Amino acid sequence: AIDEKGLQALLNTPDQASEGSRPPSDPEAITPYLDEKERVLDSFTEHYIDQLLKKTQGNVSQAARLSGLSRQALQKMLHRKAIDPDMYRV
């Protein structure tokens, strides 16, 4: 789970996707809401999946049970994010 401090870190951490939407001449420019929302959700999702797979040593079924997601939903997320659960197996 992500706490307030972790969420704040996500909101304050620029990534490559959002940097491209900000004019380089104005570092104080506001990113459009939907762009920023997508960036934060993507970052959260990747971090969350990473933590799940570390805890379960790459066991997708166990990770799905812990997260409350169906195994199929988690597998779709892994595919969309190009995350290989084999990299977490020991």
C-alpha positions, 0 to 999 in steps of 0.5 A: 500500500502507498502512504501519503508520503509515497503518494507525494513522492510520486506526484513530485517525481518527474518521469520521461513521459511527463517531461515531454509534455512540459515546455522546457523553458517553463519548469513551473508549467502545470501538466494537464490533469489527465496526463498527470493522472496517467503518469501517477497511476502508471508509476503507482501500478508499476511500483505496486506490481513490483512489490507484489512480485518481490513478495511472492517471488514471481508467483502470479497466482499468489500475487493476484490473491494478495492484491484482490485482483483476478489472476487474468487481470494481473496477467493483463497488467503485466503484459501491458507494462512488459513486466516479466514475473520470471525476473522475480523468481529465485 
